[in-house]
Amino acid sequence: MASVRVTRLGHLEPDGAFNDGIEVWQMDDTRGQFLIKKVFLPRDLPDHPRREVITLQQLRPCPYIVRVYDWHTGDRSAHIFMECCGKGTIKALLREHMQRRVSIPEKFI
């Protein structure tokens, strides 16, 4: 993302086992698109972030997979900038349906 400037808007506490938090960023271009920056826990470096980037790259042709804009994986830090979908997490979706005791429609899946 060297050619596009981004601005950090905020930080969300981690809601999962494989990240140290989620940051919300906005691209400073004409569209003003929102991005998510997933920051990984030191204990998961460098293997987990590298596997996630490889998997997302392999799934790139699928229109239902988030787009990856930039990433860094190293021995001391790692993050992935990806598209922000605005629909929440799969974990939150499952939790909501379980609390309401409603199945997720097969068509949606």
C-alpha positions as CSV (number, residue, x, y, z in Angstrom):
1,M,0.0,0.0,0.0
2,A,2.9,2.3,-0.5
3,S,1.1,4.4,-3.1
4,V,-2.1,4.9,-1.1
5,R,-2.1,6.6,2.3
6,V,-4.3,5.2,5.1
7,T,-5.6,6.7,8.3
8,R,-6.1,4.7,11.5
9,L,-9.6,5.2,12.8
10,G,-9.7,2.9,15.9
11,H,-8.9,-0.3,17.6
12,L,-11.2,-3.3,18.5
13,E,-10.3,-5.8,21.2
14,P,-9.5,-9.2,19.9
15,D,-12.4,-11.6,19.6
16,G,-10.6,-14.8,18.7
17,A,-7.6,-16.9,19.4
18,F,-5.3,-15.8,16.6
19,N,-5.0,-12.1,16.8
20,D,-3.8,-9.3,19.0
21,G,-6.6,-7.0,17.9
22,I,-8.3,-5.5,14.9
23,E,-7.7,-2.0,13.8
24,V,-10.1,-0.1,11.5
25,W,-8.4,2.1,8.8
26,Q,-9.6,4.2,5.9
27,M,-7.9,4.6,2.6
28,D,-7.3,8.2,1.8
29,D,-8.3,8.0,-1.9
30,T,-11.4,9.0,-3.8
31,R,-13.5,6.1,-2.5
32,G,-12.5,6.3,1.1
33,Q,-12.8,2.6,1.5
34,F,-12.5,1.0,5.0
35,L,-9.8,-1.6,5.8
36,I,-9.3,-4.0,8.6
37,K,-5.7,-4.4,10.0
38,K,-5.4,-7.8,11.7
39,V,-2.5,-7.8,14.1
40,F,-1.1,-11.2,15.2
41,L,0.0,-12.4,18.6
42,P,3.7,-12.9,19.1
43,R,3.2,-16.6,20.0
44,D,1.7,-17.2,16.5
45,L,4.7,-15.7,14.6
46,P,5.8,-16.3,11.9
47,D,3.8,-19.5,10.9
48,H,0.2,-18.6,11.4
49,P,0.2,-15.3,9.6
50,R,2.1,-16.8,6.6
51,R,-0.4,-19.6,6.3
52,E,-3.3,-17.2,6.5
53,V,-1.9,-15.0,3.7
54,I,-1.2,-18.0,1.5
55,T,-4.7,-19.3,2.0
56,L,-6.3,-15.9,1.2
57,Q,-4.2,-15.7,-1.9
58,Q,-5.3,-19.1,-3.1
59,L,-8.9,-18.2,-2.5
60,R,-8.6,-14.8,-4.3
61,P,-10.6,-16.0,-7.4
62,C,-13.7,-16.6,-5.1
63,P,-15.9,-13.5,-5.1
64,Y,-17.0,-14.1,-1.4
65,I,-13.5,-14.0,0.1
66,V,-12.2,-10.7,1.4
67,R,-9.5,-8.9,-0.6
68,V,-6.1,-8.6,0.9
69,Y,-4.4,-5.2,0.2
70,D,-1.1,-5.6,2.1
71,W,0.6,-7.7,4.7
72,H,3.8,-8.1,6.7
73,T,4.9,-11.3,8.2
74,G,8.1,-11.5,10.3
75,D,9.6,-13.1,13.3
76,R,8.7,-10.2,15.6
77,S,5.5,-8.8,14.1
78,A,2.8,-9.5,11.6
79,H,-0.3,-7.9,10.2
80,I,-2.7,-8.2,7.3
81,F,-4.6,-5.3,5.7
82,M,-7.8,-6.6,4.3
83,E,-11.2,-5.4,3.0
84,C,-13.8,-4.5,5.6
85,C,-17.1,-6.2,4.9
86,G,-19.1,-4.4,7.6
87,K,-21.2,-7.5,8.4
88,G,-19.2,-8.5,11.5
89,T,-17.5,-11.8,12.2
90,I,-18.6,-15.4,11.6
91,K,-18.3,-15.9,15.4
92,A,-20.8,-13.1,16.0
93,L,-23.2,-14.4,13.3
94,L,-23.2,-17.9,14.9
95,R,-23.6,-16.5,18.4
96,E,-26.6,-14.4,17.2
97,H,-28.3,-17.4,15.5
98,M,-27.7,-19.7,18.5
99,Q,-29.2,-17.1,20.9
100,R,-32.2,-16.7,18.7
101,R,-32.4,-20.5,18.2
102,V,-32.7,-19.9,14.5
103,S,-30.8,-21.9,11.8
104,I,-28.7,-20.0,9.3
105,P,-30.5,-20.4,5.9
106,E,-28.7,-22.8,3.5
107,K,-29.0,-20.2,0.7
108,F,-27.1,-17.7,2.8
109,I,-24.3,-20.2,3.6
